[in-house]
């Protein structure tokens, strides 16, 4: 089971739900079209979060911001 999911909710809503359920987040980012991409630390946490946001899960591919990596000084 994937630890990643896209949710039609704000980043703050997702963080609050995770805090209330003691679900640890590995990575979180806002989606350009609205919603939040979140990766949980454990598959069990991801399954629980899917249950919390079952009506707000975004199915299929979503557009995400391009990853930006600052140039190395070397």
HELIX and SHEET records of a PDB file:
HELIX    1   1 UNK A   11  UNK A   21  1                                  11    
HELIX    2   2 UNK A   43  UNK A   52  1                                  10    
HELIX    3   3 UNK A   54  UNK A   56  5                                   3    
SHEET    1   A 3 UNK A   4  UNK A   7  0                                        
SHEET    2   A 3 UNK A  36  UNK A  40 -1                                        
SHEET    3   A 3 UNK A  25  UNK A  30 -1                                        
END                                                                             
